[in-house]
């Protein structure tokens, strides 16, 4: 009688211990050092947005990327930019007038535009296992479209009134239209000139270095440095002393952030 009782007690103890034994045998999808599984997956897409400055203005845009392998990523890029002249000097008139805003003497057009391009990132130096920075070459080329909005001034001019007499009046004029100018009071509203928008198509190439500073494989973060060369066959006129300029060489720095994923 003792043996059946002992067997029942052992079986009862074994059933009681099963939850603890099973818990000890759970499969951990994390790596032995605690790395999440998503950090061990190789992703095939990388989309990002960026914002930055260049030596003649500002830029910002987005990239749609395809990761071909650990060494190469192909990108379709759309970028918006502004373009100023290095010879621009902001001035202030001496008039005590609410319209006396700072202006750039000799400016012909406010220039902004858009670039469409295709390029690649090539890995030079990968991140160590403990993290750090990954270094890549970046190069891209494509088409550009510069948009030229005429720049208007508030100016004092002589104008004939209904009595046939000439008097000083405030008018909005472009730099090319200096007839009867007395003095510049300030810059006209930024909205002035959009109905006279002009276009100048061109091409561009871009090259530089990318420093991937992201701490996660699913989150893309990078700082890019480089140079952009552009050619506009029809020319771009920003300031009076540099009319119809065709070639532009600018240096840029941008911050990029986005995500990596599979689809």
MOBEL-V72303 format. One record per pair of residues at least 6 apart in sequence whose ideal C-beta (glycine too) atoms are under 6 Angstrom apart, sorted by the first residue. I is the first residue (numbers start at 1). GAP is how many residues later the second one is. If there is no record, write none. Layout:
I;GAP  I;GAP
//
This chain:
29;8  30;6  38;180  39;178  43;217  43;218  43;219  44;23  44;218  45;216  45;218  46;19  46;21  46;27  46;174  46;214  47;17  47;211  48;15  48;172  48;208  48;210  49;13  50;11  50;204  50;206  51;9  52;7  52;200  52;201  52;202  54;196  54;198  55;195  55;196  56;27  56;28  56;194  57;24  57;25  57;26  57;27  58;24  59;20  59;22  60;20  61;17  61;18  61;19  62;16  63;12  63;14  64;12  65;8  65;10  66;8  67;6  71;52  72;48  72;50  73;48  74;46  75;44  76;42  77;40  77;63  78;38  79;36  80;34  81;32  82;30  83;28  85;153  85;154  85;157  87;152  87;154  88;16  90;12  90;14  91;12  91;14  92;10  93;7  93;91  93;92  93;93  95;90  97;88  99;55  99;86  99;87  100;85  100;86  101;85  101;86  103;50  103;83  103;84  106;133  106;134  107;44  107;132  108;67  108;129  109;39  109;41  109;42  109;128  109;129  110;39  110;41  111;35  111;37  111;127  112;35  113;32  113;33  113;34  114;31  115;29  115;89  116;26  116;27  117;23  117;24  117;25  119;20  119;21  121;15  121;17  121;89  122;15  123;13  124;11  125;10  126;8  127;7  133;78  133;80  134;78  136;74  138;70  138;72  139;68  140;66  141;64  143;60  144;58  144;60  144;86  145;56  146;54  146;90  147;50  147;52  148;50  149;44  149;45  149;48  150;24  150;43  150;46  152;20  152;22  152;36  152;40  152;41  153;20  153;31  153;35  154;16  154;31  154;32  154;34  155;16  155;18  155;26  155;29  156;12  156;26  156;27  157;14  157;23  158;8  158;22  159;10  160;6  161;6  172;16  200;32  200;34  200;36  202;28  202;29  202;30  203;28  204;26  205;24  206;22  207;19  208;16  208;17  208;18  209;16  210;12  210;14  211;12  212;10  213;8  214;6  214;7  218;42  220;38  220;40  221;36  222;34  223;32  224;30  225;28  226;26  227;24  228;22  229;20  230;18  231;16  232;14  235;9  235;11  236;9  237;6  237;7
//
